[in-house]
Amino acid sequence: MSLAYSKTHKLDRRFSVEFALDNGQLEARRSPHVPKGRKARSLIPSYRKARDEFLASLDVPTLVIEL
């Protein structure tokens, strides 16, 4: 039995990220692509906020470790 759940978050006017949880595996799909350089760094706060909101919506205790 698969319990798939996904949610898309806008990071800015152009970029978005879709978080999906399926069979205990978390995936992040960026659209239209993964930005590079300065643009990528500028989106980090929005990405973290979106990630945290998605994880909170799961209503299960979660630990995030960034490397």
C-alpha positions as CSV (number, residue, x, y, z in Angstrom):
1,M,0.0,0.0,0.0
2,S,1.4,3.4,-1.1
3,L,0.7,6.5,0.9
4,A,1.9,9.1,-1.5
5,Y,1.6,12.8,-0.6
6,S,3.0,15.8,-2.5
7,K,2.8,19.6,-2.4
8,T,4.3,22.3,-4.6
9,H,5.7,25.5,-3.3
10,K,6.6,28.7,-5.2
11,L,10.1,29.9,-4.4
12,D,9.9,33.1,-6.5
13,R,8.2,34.2,-9.7
14,R,10.1,31.6,-11.8
15,F,11.1,28.7,-9.6
16,S,9.1,26.2,-7.6
17,V,9.8,23.0,-5.8
18,E,7.5,20.0,-5.4
19,F,8.1,17.8,-2.3
20,A,6.8,14.3,-2.5
21,L,6.7,11.5,0.1
22,D,6.0,8.0,-1.1
23,N,6.7,4.8,0.8
24,G,8.9,6.7,3.3
25,Q,11.1,8.3,0.6
26,L,11.2,12.1,0.3
27,E,11.9,13.7,-3.0
28,A,12.3,17.3,-4.0
29,R,11.7,18.2,-7.7
30,R,12.7,21.7,-8.7
31,S,11.1,23.4,-11.7
32,P,12.1,24.5,-14.2
33,H,15.5,23.2,-13.1
34,V,18.0,23.5,-10.3
35,P,19.4,27.0,-10.3
36,K,23.2,27.6,-10.0
37,G,25.4,30.2,-8.4
38,R,24.0,33.4,-7.0
39,K,20.4,32.5,-7.9
40,A,20.6,29.2,-6.1
41,R,22.0,30.9,-3.0
42,S,19.2,33.6,-3.1
43,L,16.5,30.8,-3.1
44,I,17.9,28.9,-0.1
45,P,15.7,30.7,2.5
46,S,12.6,30.1,0.4
47,Y,13.5,26.5,-0.1
48,R,14.1,25.9,3.6
49,K,10.8,27.6,4.5
50,A,8.9,25.4,1.9
51,R,10.7,22.3,3.1
52,D,9.8,23.0,6.7
53,E,6.2,23.7,5.9
54,F,5.9,20.5,3.9
55,L,7.4,18.4,6.7
56,A,5.2,20.1,9.3
57,S,2.2,19.3,7.2
58,L,3.0,15.6,7.6
59,D,2.3,15.9,11.3
60,V,5.1,13.5,12.3
61,P,8.2,14.2,14.3
62,T,11.0,15.0,11.9
63,L,14.7,15.9,12.2
64,V,16.4,17.8,9.4
65,I,20.2,17.7,9.1
66,E,21.8,20.0,6.5
67,L,25.2,19.1,5.3
